[in-house]
Amino acid sequence: MKKFNQEYLNVALKAIKFKELTKVQEQVLEMFDKDNDLVIEAKTGSGKTHAFLLPILDTLDIESDSIHAVIVAPTRELAIQIHKFTSELIKHASKPITCNLYTGGEDKEAEIEWLKHRQPQIVIGTPGKLHDLVIKENALKIFKTNYFVIDEADMTLDNNFLEQVDNLAGTVQNAKFMVFSATIPERLKPFLRKYMSKPIILEVHPEEISNLNIKHYFIKTKEQDRFVLLKKIVSAINPYLGIIFCNTKESADQVYTWMENEGKNVCLIHGDIEYRKRKQIIKRINNLDFQYIVGTDIISRGIDIVGVSHVINFELPRDFEFYIHRSGRTGRIDFDGECISLYEFNDNSYLDKLEKRGIKSEYKSVKNGQLVDAVIRKSRDRRIRPENELDYEAKSKVRIAKKVKPGYKKKYNEAVNKEKKKLSRKKR
């Protein structure tokens, strides 16, 4: 295990039983001292947070009263998680290090008053709140920061936040930029070219989605009402914990209401739900109070949810990279997972991209409460027509729902609880 110059970091890591660096942490530490900016592509859970926190804190002058680093995160939950990890690392310092968290819903006037007299050494926040304090109020003085970090960049730099983060980055003078993301889609590249000087690009993919224990099932809507198909799917599965993903808050609201009316044990999570309520819901999810979660991509990353056995894409995500994040919520802790997606004829090119990424797609329909094999996509171009349609139907394979083995849920529950205990160490 690497020894850091700041002894308090070594003490802190020992206290939280942090025994070894992950691959992404090793590579970032190796490249950190170079003058180049850094772009790190690595999946959620690979240790990205500590990959930037450790070298940033190791280079912090504790006696300085200026801003050393600005860390931007797309969601309040992720910002809070980063702040929690930072607080664990700095609490053993010989002198207090000021690490301030700035997210929506807090007392802005009190924050501005505090900032009139001093500036924090570490700034962690969401784009909207940081934009208010830096650009609109001119209260938070980040222009001389040494480091500017964008976490989960493909979410942080989406259409809702891109202008705000652009404005924030434009105020910074000579900072080292570090961008961390599970994927680096094409739409991010103009931003990277604008602010980053000859960046070193690290791609760390220790666990590809194709290697997880996930079955990928695709069901063609055939212009049927999606709620009719959802009802069939829900009747065919019995998840330990299932997530139903929607593309918009409005769609999620509709699916949640429908699931409630169907008598399902379900909760709802999206950005319009007040933070305190979201926090309570997540706690209840981890207590296994629900069998289904309905939500948007806010729960595809940045929120720790263990024990997901099924993912249902009520709508395919617009960016096919987000399919990877959604489906990666299941198939963990050596248990099988299933990702079931509704698709339309216009989604064929989308599915081609997924298959090129190594996704082994299976095409299904739901009959008599079971998932059965459907005619594969583009099969008319490949197959020899059977003698008759009845003959073809008779040859279709039926996927019989797995019988729940005695003690299966108990074993799954034990494994889930064990994984939860490891989250504070393993997923940093």
Phi, psi and omega in degrees: 000131181297141174263133182263155181297321178280110186299330181298332177293318178298320178295316182296316181295323177293322181295325180265011176060042178272103192265326182211153180282146173280172182300317182291324178295318179299315184290321179294317179298324180293324184264351191299322185285348179288157182287341185292151167289165184235136170239119184241118177256109181206148186289158173299136180094001182271356179101023183298321185301310179288339177298326176262331181294315185298309179291328178296314180290327181292337179259004182282129172276108185300330183282345183286146178249020179252167182287124182266323183210144174241126182239120183252129180233149187285334183232156178299318181300316181291320177300317179296320179296317178297318179298320179298313180298320179296316180299323177296325184279329186265352187290346179262005180294151183291338179224141182304134175254128182273117178235107185256139179255127181235108178223166180296157176090359179261172183283096185296322181298320178294322178296317179296319179298317178298318184289343177294334187255338182198170177234142180287157178278326177237129179245127177231129181191175177268156186303315183297314182291318178297321179299319177300311186285328183272309188271308185285316186263343183053038182260324180263118189260086186265001190297336180256014180300148180277331184224138177233112186249132173245113181264148183046059190300326182291341172267320183295324184259030176281184187299333182285330188245348189304314182296320180295314180293324177301315179296319179297311181297327181292342179273346184277138186268294187230037184281155169277123179269137175227123181244124180243134181200151175291329176218156175241084180290165185303324186293344179277339191297323176301320178296315182298318180294327183290321189247347188253135182261111178042059185294146169274127182253119179251127176247112183240107182232075183292338183219101180285150182300329181291343180268351179283163183275064185238132169265131181252107182252134179239129182242121181283134184288328183051039178064017174282157173298130183297329179290329175296315179292321179299319179299319179295319180295313181299326179287342184263352182235159176223077189290148168294311171209125182242143175247128174254114183266137175234158183275336183228160177296322181296317178296318179298318177302316182295316180294319179299313179299317180297315180297319177299316180295335177278359178081020181275150178277094195223152173230168184232134176224124167202178190294339181275353178278128184307139189305314183300323178291320177301318180298318178296319180296316181298321177298318179292324177299314181290344172270004179061039177280347182234155173259335180230144170241131172251131182193179176259190183290359174300334180259005177283337177208161172084350177234125182281115175229118184252144173099018181283120180262334182222141171238132176240122174267096176300327172225136175295138179298147183297319176266118187296340176297329180290340173299321180299316182293316181297307184294331179291357175289341181244182179072026183257175178047042176063016175255152177288152174224158178231134174242117185246123185234137172274137179219163179240174181303322183291352182270006185301315180294326176300313181293327176300319180296318179298317181294327176292335177278002177098007177287123178270098187276140172236135184256128190230164165224170181245121179224132178052041176074016180229149170279124180237156179296135176254169174299127184292155180302140178061017185293336180297335179279348189244326193268156171272129183299131177293169183300321175203164185295326179295319178299318179296315182298323182294334182275350182293140182273142179253128175272105180283133179301136181297136173287134179287118181290151178303129178079005183300310183295326178296316180295319179297317180298319179296318179295320178298314180297323178295318180294322179300321181295331181275348187303318184296336180256310192288327188258021177274000000 
